Amino acid sequence: MTVLVNGVETPAWDGETVASVLLRVPNAGRRSPVSGKTRLPYCQMGVCFECLAIVDDVSSTQGCLVPVRQGMRIESQRGPRDISR
């Protein structure tokens, strides 16, 4: 299947998570709101929040908990997580 990562068509496998896709795409990690450095998925189980991404226009999505779907739009999150949900 194909998903869009920062506007670029990217191959993905059935059952794969958003976080695992982000690990394969150069410069797709989120940016730390404090230092501006790139952060990448780490724990892969929903504890560390390093996999936050904007998925289908929903910010602060934990990518390690979301399986990809055909045509899904994934964008790197830049800045702090949204905690208003």
KEZAVO-913675 format. One record per residue: residue in one letter; x, y, z of N, C-alpha, C in turn. Coordinates in steps of 0.05 Angstrom, whole numbers, plus 32768, in hexadecimal, padded with zeros to 4 digits. Layout:
% KEZAVO-913675
AXYZXYZXYZ
...
This chain:
% KEZAVO-913675
M80117FE98000800080008000801280198000
T800580307FFC801480497FFB8007805D800E
V8018806B801E800F8080802F801F80998027
L801580B0802F802380C9802A803280D28043
V804C80D58042805B80DF8058806780FA8050
N805E810F805D8066812B8056806381308038
G804C8125802D8045812A8011805281177FFD
V806381048006807180F27FF4806580D67FF7
E805E80CA7FE0805480AF7FE08069809C7FEB
T8061808C7FFF8074807B800D8067805F800F
P8076804A8009806B802F800B806880278029
A80548018802E804F800E804A80437FF28047
W80457FE2805D803B7FC7805D80227FC5806E
D80117FB380677FF97FAE807780027FA58094
G7FF67FB280A87FFD7FAC80C480147FBD80CF
E80217FCC80BE80377FDE80C7802B7FF680D5
T803A800280E88031801A80F6803C803380E9
V802F804980EF8039806380E58056806780EF
A805C80608107807780658112808C80558102
S8086803D80FA809A802D80EB809E803980CF
V808A804480C4808D805280AA809F806A80AE
L809B807A80C380AB809280C880C8808B80CC
L80CE807480D780EA806C80DA80F9806880C0
R80EA806280AB80F7805D809180F98076807F
V80EB808B808680EA80A3807580FE80B88080
P811180C08070812580D58079811780EF8082
N811F80F980988116811380A380F8811480A9
A80EC80FD80AF80CF80FC80B480C980FD80D2
G80DD80FC80E380D880FC810080CD81178109
R80C28118812080B78131812B80CE81428134
R80C9815B813880DD816E814380D781748160
S80EB8173817180E8817A818D80E081978190
P80CB819C81A080C381B881A480D781C881B4
V80E981BA81C280FD81C881D3811681CE81C3
S812381B981B7813D81BD81AA813B81BF818C
G812481B78180812181B78163812E819F8156
K813A818D816581478175815A813281618152
T813A8150813E8129813B8134812781258149
R810F811B814D81098105816080FD80EF814F
L810380D6815680F880BF814880EA80AC815B
P80D8809C815080CA8088816180DF80778171
Y80D98072818A80EC8064819B80E0804A81A7
C80CC804D81B880C3803681C780B0802381B8
Q80A2802E81A48090801E81938078801281A3
M8072801D81BA805B801281CA804B802881D8
G804D804181CF803C805681D98044806381F3
V805D806081FB8066806C8215807680858211
C8087808781FD809A809D81FB809180B581EC
F807C80B381DB807180C981CC808580D581B7
E809A80C781B080AD80D0819C80A280CC8180
C808C80BD817D808180B78163806A80C8815B
L806680DF8169804F80F08163805180FA8146
A803A80F9813980388101811D801C810C8118
I8019811A81027FFF812380F97FF5810E80E5
V7FE0810080EC7FD580EB80DC7FB980F280D3
D7FB580F580B87F9B80FC80AD7F90811580BC
D7FA2812980BF7F9B814380CB7F96814380E9
V7F9D812D80F67F9A812B81147FB6812D8120
S7FBC8143812D7FD7814681397FDA81368152
S7FF28132815A7FFA812481737FF081078173
T7FF080FB815C7FE880DE815A800180CE8160
Q7FFE80BA8172801480A88179801680948162
G802A80988151802D8087813A8032806A813F
C803D8064815680438047815C802980388162
L8013804681667FFA8038816D7FE680388156
V7FEE8043813F7FDC804681297FE580368110
P7FD6802281087FDE801480EF7FD8802580D6
V7FE9802380C37FE5803280AA7FCE8028809A
R7FC28039808A7FAD803280777FB4803E805C
Q7FAA803280477FAF803C802C7FA68059802B
G7FB8806A80207FB38086801C7FB580988034
M7FBD808D804B7FC0809D80647FD380B4805F
R7FCD80CB806B7FDF80E280697FED80E68084
I800780E48083801880E6809C802A80FE8098
E802B811080AC803D812780AB804D812880C4
S8066813180C28077813480DA806B814A80EB
Q806C814481058062815881188079816A8120
R80748184811E808981988125807E81A8813C
G808A81A58154808181B4816B807581A28180
P806A81AF8194805F819F81AB8047818F81A4
R8041817A81B4802A816A81B08011817981B8
D7FFB817281AB7FE1817E81B17FD4816E81C7
I7FCF817B81DD7FC3816C81F47FA6817581F9
S7F9A818381E67F7F818D81E97F6A817881E3
R7F71816081DA7F5D814C81D47F52813F81EC
